[in-house]
């Protein structure tokens, strides 16, 4: 079953919550702040293992990237884990240039990210 807020949809599958950003562009800081607030509620309310798919996102502002990093920190503080996948090449380039590939576990596909969780169980 897929759950939805204004900005994020998610489903639980095999003990992993898979999140997907609904918007394909995050340009305005107000939009990023709203997304950040929704992610906080999800982290606190659901927690645990999460995969955040950004495969439909073509543009992610620096405020949007910051919201993603903050979400990862919050989830970690709650003993959860986040893996990010499906990042478009241009966004990934910016994230790597900023060193965020060191702060986030980034995978090419949702399947790769979910498999990484299964690998840690073995």
N, C-alpha and C positions, 0 to 999 in steps of 0.2 A: 504494500500500500504506500502511495506517495503522499507525503504531507507537504503543505505549501504555506509560506508566509508571503509578504509582498515581494521579497527579494530573493528568497532561497527556497528550493524544494529539496526534500530528502526522503530517503527510504532506508529501511533497515534490512540488511541481507547478510546472513551467516555471521551475526554478531558485530557487523561493521555498519556504521551509518554512512551512507553515501549522499553527499551534499552536492547540489548543482546551483550555481548562480543563475537566476532567471534572466537578468539583463545581459545583453551582449556587449554593452559598453558601460563603463563606470567613469564618467568624466567630471561630475560635479562633486565637490567635497560634501555637500549635504546628502547626496546619494550614498557616498561611502560611509558617512556617519550612521545613516539609517541601516545600512547593511551590517556595519559593525555592531550596532545594538541588537539586531536580530541574531547575529552569530553568538553574541554573549549569552542570550537567552537559550540558544540551542546548546552551547557548551555546558551551561549550568544545569539545564533541564534534562539533557540526554547524556552528555559526557561520553567517555569510553573511546573506542577506536573509531576514527572518522577518515573518510576519503573525501577531499573537496575537488570536484571536477570543474575545470575552467575551460573545457573544450569549446564552448560556444561563445566565450568572451574574446572579442576582437580588440578591445581597448580597456586598459586598467590604469587609472591615474595613480600617482604616487600615494594619494590618500587611500585609494582602494588597496594598493599593495600593503600599506601600513596596517589597514584593517585586517588583512590576512595574517600578517606577522603577529599582531596583537591577539588574534583568535588562537593562533598556535601557542603563544605564551600562556594564555588563560587556560586552554585545554590541558597543557602540560602541568600547570599548577594544580589542576583538578585530577591529576594522575591519568589523563587521557593521552591519546596519541593522534597526530594528524599527518596524513600523507596527501600531497597535492598532485594533481595530474591534469593532463590535457592542456597544458599552457601553450598558447600560440607562440611561434618562434620569436616575434618581435618583443612580446612581453617577457619571455624567458631571457632574451638577450639583456634587457634592462635589469631584470632581477639578478642575473649573474654578474653584471657590471657593478651592481650595488653589494655584491657578496651575499645575497639572500639565499642562494642555493646552498650555502653553508648552514643557514638558520632553519631552512625548511627541507623536508624530505620530498623531493620532486621526482615524479615518475611520468613516463610518456603516456601511458593509458590507465584507465580505471582498473583493468585487469592486472596490470603490473603492480599497481598500488595495493590492490587487495591481496595479490600473491605475496607481497612483502609481509603483510600481516600474518599470512598462513605460514610463511617461512620462519617467523619468530616463534610460532607455536611448536614447531617440530624440535 
